[in-house]
């Protein structure tokens, strides 16, 4: 039985290609699905949006996530810059409140609006306002402060960790494929190169936001 072979010149322009019958072949749809899935799962799992209020509608929460997702796809370096900025603020908050058991996890949680204080106005109406490490220190002697530990915060993100692990595995698989094709002298599409670069930005953001 004669084996099938396809030879491409590196300067050739190739249009839509159907999935070939070769054991290790791939078509345009394979490349698109792999890259788009990697982009979507990375942009969805990398973000740590503001903690929603108890009365906030689900569609506004989803809209905020999709907005961050779109911005991340267009300019992933902006998210890295935001993550680094939050890391520096969270690290500074540890210095200011380290004697109170404050960690970078607390600092990030505060920046996300996780800590809120009930404010009662003169007309007896009330509101919940987000507070940072300085606010926590100012209210440290209040009996109404609920002591929250690092484990309490991390417990909220157990499911998120599983999704992120899936995103990392999918991203690494794409990178391994691209490296293997380069080693074999096989062509790589511009979409794959762009997605691989995006994976690098995503992993960097993961590391900065690890706490």
C-alpha positions as a printed Julia matrix, in Angstrom:
211×3 Matrix{Float64}:
   0.0    0.0    0.0
   1.44   3.32  -1.04
   1.79   5.84   1.77
   0.29   9.28   1.35
   2.53  12.32   1.59
   2.0   16.04   1.31
   4.85  18.46   0.74
   4.44  22.2    1.29
   6.82  24.96   0.4
   7.29  27.39   3.29
   6.39  30.28   0.99
   3.14  28.73  -0.28
  -0.22  30.24   0.64
  -2.6   27.46   1.64
  -6.36  27.93   1.89
  -8.89  25.86   3.79
  -7.59  22.31   4.1
  -9.8   19.35   4.9
  -8.71  16.88   7.54
  -6.32  14.5    5.74
  -6.42  10.73   6.05
  -2.82  10.59   7.27
  -2.48   9.15  10.78
  -0.85  12.33  12.08
  -2.34  14.78   9.63
  -4.42  17.81  10.54
  -6.77  20.13   8.74
  -7.78  23.76   9.11
 -10.67  22.89  11.43
  -8.28  21.03  13.77
  -6.0   24.06  14.02
  -8.88  26.49  14.56
 -10.56  24.39  17.24
  -7.32  23.79  19.13
  -6.24  27.44  19.1
  -9.68  28.9   19.82
 -10.29  26.5   22.71
  -6.89  27.41  24.17
  -7.61  31.13  23.83
 -11.07  30.86  25.36
 -10.12  28.72  28.35
  -7.04  30.87  29.05
  -8.89  34.19  28.9
 -11.74  32.85  31.03
  -9.64  31.3   33.8
  -6.89  33.93  34.03
  -9.17  36.73  35.2
  -9.95  37.57  38.82
 -12.77  40.07  38.57
 -14.29  42.18  41.33
 -16.28  40.22  43.92
 -19.96  40.82  43.02
 -22.36  42.37  45.48
 -25.01  40.11  47.01
 -27.77  41.87  45.03
 -25.89  42.05  41.73
 -27.65  40.32  38.84
 -25.94  37.32  37.25
 -25.99  38.88  33.77
 -23.98  41.9   34.96
 -21.42  39.56  36.49
 -21.22  37.62  33.22
 -20.98  40.83  31.19
 -18.05  42.02  33.3
 -16.26  38.7   32.78
 -16.83  38.72  29.01
 -15.61  42.33  28.85
 -12.37  41.43  30.62
 -12.11  38.38  28.38
 -12.35  40.54  25.23
  -9.77  43.02  26.53
  -7.42  40.16  27.38
  -7.66  38.73  23.86
  -6.96  42.13  22.3
  -4.17  43.23  24.68
  -2.97  40.47  27.06
  -0.07  42.65  28.21
  -2.6   45.02  29.83
  -3.75  42.21  32.13
  -0.14  41.43  33.05
   0.38  45.08  33.96
  -2.77  45.08  36.1
  -1.68  41.85  37.8
   1.77  43.23  38.62
   0.22  46.41  40.0
  -2.11  44.41  42.24
   0.79  42.2   43.35
   2.79  45.24  44.51
  -0.22  46.63  46.39
  -0.95  43.25  48.0
   2.69  42.88  49.02
   2.7   46.37  50.56
  -0.45  45.56  52.53
   1.37  42.57  54.09
   4.09  44.92  55.35
   1.47  47.21  56.86
  -0.53  44.47  58.61
   1.76  41.46  58.94
   1.36  41.39  62.74
  -2.36  40.72  62.24
  -1.88  37.54  60.21
  -2.41  39.42  56.94
  -1.06  37.65  53.83
  -0.82  38.44  50.11
  -3.95  36.33  49.7
  -5.77  38.73  52.03
  -4.32  41.66  50.09
  -5.54  40.34  46.74
  -8.94  39.5   48.23
  -9.25  43.05  49.55
  -8.33  44.5   46.13
 -11.12  42.36  44.64
 -13.65  43.89  47.05
 -13.86  40.8   49.22
 -13.86  42.7   52.52
 -16.8   45.03  53.06
 -17.95  47.16  55.97
 -21.55  48.03  56.71
 -22.03  51.8   56.77
 -25.19  53.26  58.34
 -26.21  56.76  57.23
 -28.15  59.41  59.14
 -31.41  58.43  57.47
 -30.82  54.89  58.81
 -30.16  53.52  55.35
 -27.12  51.3   55.05
 -24.64  50.15  52.46
 -21.75  47.71  52.16
 -18.52  49.4   51.09
 -15.27  47.59  50.16
 -12.34  48.19  52.51
  -8.62  47.48  52.18
  -5.96  46.53  54.72
  -6.0   50.04  56.22
  -9.73  49.74  56.79
  -9.28  46.37  58.45
  -6.63  47.82  60.77
  -8.83  50.8   61.62
 -11.66  48.45  62.63
  -9.49  45.79  64.28
 -10.9   46.51  67.73
 -14.5   46.2   66.58
 -16.38  43.11  67.75
 -18.17  43.02  64.4
 -15.03  42.1   62.45
 -15.22  38.51  61.25
 -11.78  36.84  61.42
 -11.17  35.3   58.01
  -8.1   33.16  57.41
  -6.09  32.43  54.29
  -7.6   28.94  54.18
 -11.11  30.44  54.22
 -10.28  32.49  51.13
  -8.55  29.65  49.32
 -11.55  27.42  49.98
 -13.57  29.66  47.65
 -11.32  28.84  44.69
 -11.07  25.04  44.78
 -13.17  24.57  41.64
 -11.28  27.42  39.98
  -8.01  25.55  40.53
  -9.31  22.53  38.59
 -10.33  24.7   35.64
  -6.97  26.47  35.67
  -5.15  23.13  35.71
  -7.12  22.13  32.61
  -6.16  25.4   30.93
  -2.49  24.88  31.74
  -2.51  21.32  30.37
  -4.22  22.41  27.16
  -1.77  25.28  26.76
   1.26  23.05  27.35
  -0.07  20.52  24.84
  -0.29  23.25  22.17
   3.24  24.43  22.95
   4.59  20.86  22.8
   2.92  20.37  19.41
   4.47  23.55  18.02
   7.94  22.65  19.34
   7.65  19.14  17.9
   6.67  20.49  14.48
   9.59  22.91  14.52
  11.96  20.05  15.39
  10.62  18.05  12.44
  10.79  20.98  10.04
   7.0   21.09   9.63
   5.11  24.37   9.09
   3.33  26.23  11.89
   0.43  28.57  11.2
   0.49  32.24  12.31
  -2.55  31.51  14.5
  -0.6   28.85  16.38
   2.35  31.21  16.86
   0.04  33.94  18.18
  -1.71  31.51  20.52
   1.63  30.23  21.83
   2.68  33.8   22.62
  -0.66  34.32  24.35
  -0.02  31.23  26.46
   3.19  32.83  27.71
   1.28  35.93  28.82
  -1.34  33.78  30.53
   1.22  31.72  32.47
   2.97  34.93  33.58
  -0.32  36.31  34.87
  -1.03  33.02  36.66
   2.29  33.27  38.49
   1.77  36.91  39.52
  -1.77  36.17  40.74
  -0.81  32.86  42.35
  -1.72  34.12  45.84
